[in-house]
């Protein structure tokens, strides 16, 4: 029987990586749904390759272009992610990849859980801001969840089927980005071009800047805390420039496990799809020189003060995380538009989250998507007024 699959965000980097994996197994899979925003040309190629019968494309102009391209084909073409209930009516599909970036990925992620046996989530905002909502739906519909980020997939692999009570400490690794060895006295003159040049990974602009400030690691710590039901004092970041080790877990029984793999997102994506399966993936030979020189070290918080935000986070599920995500998104956007300096990202973010009007959200638990969206919009507006 063919494995039935849906990909939310099929034209992004994660979606395309999954598509490339599936091309090698076409006879055993059926893609039931692909979604995209604007990239109708890439979406059209994917439809042709897999003979997909259901697509959602949310940009109005791209939707019209796809309709024209496919007017002679019997394909269900929709323009809204709210239309999932028109596609999935009967049995659950086997696997969903949720890879829509930003806050727009939260609602479709929640909606498609109902129709999925397994959901792999690569959307940080969904987990950071809406984990309590996701967890509730996973339980209600008996859906398996697998994180896709290399760090969280590694922790999941090392701790799968074990209680969080068995875990003493979890370490996630950071490459250190482009400024690990950069003189701190030169940080005030860091340019957009420098910040976008990551030494290990090829990524989009937003995540590249988050890696340069190390805000991405703050987000990953928040995700790990929520996904694995840990406390913040059980989580730590280690700098590892070669990006070969992705996670280390120290257990209460004295064992320490590490997970290594090449700097290739195909590996966690492949393994989230083919669990406990005999499918093989091509990978490099073990790099002995790397294993002998892991060069793990603590984060320099003088260079990367944004890491100190972790100490301000509440242990309980709250809307405060939404404020941090929203504020950072807006500040990065303004930096990319040359309205802020690199150092301003942390300075303004730190100032914003200390305000009384935002501190109160540490004790408010997310109840619904509308609440998260409204707060995101309010914080974005507040930041934009500061950056004019």
C-alpha positions in Angstrom: 0.0 0.0 0.0 1.3 3.4 -0.9 2.3 5.8 1.8 0.0 8.9 1.7 1.8 12.2 2.3 1.0 15.9 2.6 3.5 18.7 2.4 2.6 22.1 3.8 5.2 24.5 2.3 6.5 22.2 -0.4 8.5 24.9 -2.3 10.6 26.0 0.7 14.0 24.5 1.6 12.5 21.7 3.8 9.7 21.0 1.4 12.1 20.7 -1.5 14.4 18.4 0.4 11.5 16.1 1.2 10.4 16.2 -2.5 14.0 15.1 -3.5 13.8 12.2 -1.1 10.4 11.1 -2.4 11.5 11.2 -6.0 13.6 8.1 -5.3 10.6 6.2 -3.9 7.8 7.3 -6.3 6.3 3.9 -6.6 5.7 3.6 -2.9 4.2 7.0 -2.1 1.2 9.1 -3.0 1.3 12.9 -2.4 -2.2 13.9 -1.4 -1.5 17.6 -1.0 1.1 20.2 -1.8 0.9 23.8 -0.6 2.8 27.0 -1.5 2.5 30.7 -1.3 4.0 32.3 -4.4 6.4 29.9 -6.0 4.0 28.5 -8.6 6.7 27.4 -11.0 8.3 25.1 -8.5 4.9 23.9 -7.4 4.0 23.1 -11.0 7.1 21.0 -11.4 6.2 19.0 -8.3 2.7 18.5 -9.5 4.0 17.2 -12.8 6.5 14.8 -11.1 4.0 13.3 -8.7 0.7 13.7 -10.4 -0.7 15.5 -7.4 -4.5 15.9 -7.3 -4.8 18.5 -4.5 -2.9 21.8 -4.2 -3.3 25.0 -2.2 -1.5 28.2 -3.3 -2.3 31.2 -1.2 -0.9 34.2 -3.2 -3.8 35.5 -5.4 -1.8 36.2 -8.5 0.1 32.9 -8.3 -3.2 31.1 -7.7 -4.6 32.5 -11.0 -1.4 31.5 -12.9 -1.6 28.0 -11.6 -5.3 27.8 -12.5 -4.4 28.8 -16.1 -1.5 26.3 -16.3 -3.6 23.5 -15.1 -7.0 24.3 -16.7 -7.1 21.1 -18.7 -6.1 18.9 -15.7 -8.4 17.4 -13.2 -6.7 18.9 -10.1 -8.4 20.4 -7.1 -6.8 23.9 -6.9 -7.6 25.9 -3.7 -6.5 29.3 -2.6 -6.8 29.0 1.2 -5.2 26.9 3.9 -8.6 26.9 5.6 -9.8 24.4 3.0 -8.1 21.3 4.4 -11.4 19.8 5.4 -12.4 19.8 1.7 -9.5 17.6 0.9 -9.2 15.2 3.8 -12.5 13.6 4.5 -12.1 9.8 5.0 -9.1 8.0 6.4 -6.0 9.7 7.9 -3.0 10.1 5.7 0.3 8.5 6.8 2.7 11.5 7.1 2.5 15.3 7.0 5.4 17.6 6.8 4.6 21.1 8.2 7.2 23.4 6.8 5.4 26.7 6.3 7.5 29.4 7.7 6.4 32.1 10.2 3.2 32.6 12.1 1.1 31.6 9.1 2.2 28.0 9.6 0.5 27.7 13.0 -3.2 27.3 12.0 -2.6 24.8 9.1 -0.4 22.8 11.4 -3.1 22.6 14.0 -5.8 21.9 11.4 -4.0 19.0 9.7 -3.1 17.1 12.9 -6.7 15.8 12.8 -6.0 14.1 9.4 -2.5 12.8 10.0 -1.1 9.6 11.6 2.3 11.3 11.9 3.2 15.0 11.6 6.8 16.3 11.3 7.0 20.0 12.2 9.7 22.3 11.0 8.0 25.5 11.9 9.6 27.1 14.9 6.8 29.6 15.5 4.2 26.8 15.8 6.2 25.0 18.5 7.4 28.1 20.4 4.1 30.0 20.5 1.5 27.3 20.1 2.9 24.2 21.7 0.1 23.9 24.3 -2.5 24.0 21.5 -0.5 21.5 19.3 0.0 19.1 22.2 -3.7 19.1 23.0 -4.6 18.2 19.4 -1.9 15.6 19.1 -3.4 13.8 22.1 -7.0 14.3 20.9 -6.4 12.8 17.5 -3.7 10.3 18.5 -1.2 11.7 16.1 2.5 11.1 16.4 4.8 14.1 16.4 8.4 14.3 15.2 10.5 17.5 15.3 12.5 18.1 12.2 15.2 20.6 13.2 18.5 18.7 13.4 18.9 19.4 17.1 15.5 18.4 18.2 15.3 15.4 15.9 18.6 14.3 17.5 17.2 14.7 21.0 14.1 12.9 20.0 16.2 10.0 18.6 18.3 9.8 21.7 15.4 9.9 24.1 12.5 8.3 22.1 10.2 6.2 24.4 12.1 7.4 27.5 10.5 9.5 30.2 11.8 13.0 30.7 12.5 11.9 34.3 15.4 9.8 33.0 17.1 12.9 31.6 19.7 14.9 33.7 20.9 17.4 31.0 20.4 18.1 27.3 23.0 19.9 25.3 22.3 21.4 21.8 25.1 22.6 19.6 25.6 25.9 17.8 28.1 26.5 15.0 28.8 30.0 16.4 27.8 31.5 13.1 30.0 33.9 11.1 31.1 35.8 14.2 32.5 33.2 16.6 36.1 34.3 16.0 35.3 37.9 15.0 36.8 40.6 17.3 34.1 41.9 19.7 35.4 45.5 19.1 34.3 45.2 15.5 30.7 44.1 16.2 29.4 47.6 16.1 30.3 47.8 12.4 28.9 44.4 11.3 27.2 44.7 7.9 24.2 42.9 6.5 26.4 41.1 4.0 28.7 39.7 6.8 25.8 38.6 8.9 24.2 36.7 6.0 27.4 34.7 5.3 27.0 31.5 7.4 30.1 29.3 7.5 28.4 25.9 7.6 24.8 26.0 6.4 23.0 27.5 3.4 19.9 29.1 4.8 17.3 31.9 4.2 18.0 35.5 5.2 16.0 35.5 8.4 17.4 32.3 9.9 20.9 33.4 8.8 20.6 36.6 10.9 19.2 34.6 13.8 22.2 32.3 13.6 24.6 35.3 13.5 23.1 36.7 16.7 22.5 33.2 18.1 18.8 34.0 18.6 18.1 30.7 16.8 19.6 28.9 19.8 17.4 30.7 22.2 14.4 29.5 20.1 15.8 26.0 20.0 16.1 25.9 23.8 12.5 27.1 24.1 11.4 24.4 21.7 13.4 21.6 23.4 11.9 22.6 26.8 8.4 22.4 25.5 8.8 19.3 23.3 10.6 17.2 25.8 8.9 18.6 29.0 12.1 19.8 30.6 13.2 22.7 32.8 15.4 25.4 31.5 18.2 24.4 33.9 18.3 21.0 32.2 19.2 22.6 28.8 22.5 24.1 27.7 24.2 25.3 24.5 27.6 24.2 23.4 29.5 25.9 20.5 30.6 23.4 17.9 31.8 25.1 14.7 32.0 21.9 12.6 28.2 21.2 13.1 28.9 17.4 13.3 27.4 16.8 16.7 23.8 18.0 17.0 22.8 16.9 20.5 24.2 15.4 23.6 22.0 13.9 26.3 23.2 13.0 29.8 20.9 10.5 31.6 20.4 10.0 35.3 22.0 6.5 35.0 25.3 8.1 34.2 25.2 7.4 30.4 26.0 10.2 28.0 24.8 9.8 24.4 25.7 12.0 21.4 24.2 12.1 17.9 26.3 13.1 14.9 25.5 13.5 11.3 26.6 15.5 8.3 25.5 19.1 7.9 22.6 18.0 5.7 18.9 18.5 6.6 18.1 15.6 4.4 19.1 13.2 7.1 16.6 14.2 9.8 13.9 14.6 7.2 14.6 11.2 5.7 14.5 9.6 9.2 11.3 11.3 10.2 9.7 9.8 7.1 11.2 6.3 7.2 11.1 5.4 10.9 12.4 1.9 11.8 12.6 1.2 8.1 15.2 -0.6 6.0 15.4 2.3 3.5 18.9 3.6 3.0 20.3 7.1 2.4 23.7 8.0 0.9 25.9 9.7 3.4 29.6 10.5 3.9 31.9 8.1 5.7 32.6 8.7 9.4 35.0 11.6 9.8 37.5 10.4 12.3 39.4 13.7 12.3 36.2 15.5 13.3 35.4 13.1 16.0 38.9 13.5 17.4 38.5 17.3 17.4 35.0 18.2 18.3 36.1 21.4 20.0 33.0 21.9 22.1 33.0 25.0 24.1 30.6 27.3 26.1 29.0 30.3 24.5 30.7 33.7 24.8 27.8 35.8 26.2 29.8 39.0 25.8 29.8 38.5 22.0 26.3 36.9 22.0 24.4 38.5 24.9 21.1 37.4 23.3 21.7 34.0 24.9 21.0 35.7 28.3 17.3 36.0 27.3 16.9 32.4 28.3 17.2 33.4 32.0 14.2 35.7 31.6 11.8 33.0 30.3 9.0 31.6 32.5 9.0 27.9 33.2 5.2 27.6 32.5 3.7 27.8 29.0 3.0 31.5 28.3 2.4 34.2 25.7 5.7 35.8 26.6 7.4 33.5 24.0 5.2 35.0 21.3 6.4 38.5 22.3 10.1 37.4 21.9 9.5 35.7 18.5 7.4 38.7 17.2 9.9 41.3 18.4 12.9 39.5 17.0 11.2 38.9 13.6 10.5 42.6 13.3 13.9 43.7 14.4 15.6 41.3 12.0 13.4 42.6 9.2 14.5 46.2 10.0 18.1 45.2 10.1 17.8 43.5 6.7 16.3 46.8 5.5 19.3 48.7 6.9 17.1 50.5 9.5 19.0 49.1 12.4 22.6 48.1 13.3 23.5 44.5 14.2 23.9 45.4 17.9 20.5 47.1 17.9 18.7 43.8 17.5 19.6 42.7 21.0 19.5 46.2 22.6 16.0 46.9 21.4 14.7 43.4 22.0 16.1 43.4 25.6 14.4 46.8 26.2 11.1 45.8 24.8 10.6 42.6 26.8 11.4 44.4 30.1 8.4 46.7 29.6 5.6 46.1 32.2 3.0 45.8 29.4 4.8 42.7 28.1 6.1 41.2 31.4 2.5 40.5 32.4 2.2 37.9 29.6 4.6 35.6 31.5 1.6 34.4 33.5 -0.9 34.2 30.6 -1.2 30.9 28.9 -2.1 30.7 25.1 -5.8 29.8 24.7 -6.3 30.1 21.0 -4.7 31.1 17.7 -6.5 34.5 17.6 -4.9 35.5 20.9 -1.4 34.6 19.5 -2.0 36.5 16.2 -3.3 39.6 17.9 -0.3 39.8 20.2 2.1 39.2 17.3 0.5 42.1 15.3 0.6 44.4 18.3 4.3 43.7 19.1 5.2 44.1 15.4 3.5 47.5 15.3 5.2 48.6 18.5 8.7 47.6 17.1 8.0 49.3 13.7 7.2 52.6 15.5 10.6 52.4 17.3 12.5 51.8 14.0 11.0 54.6 11.9 
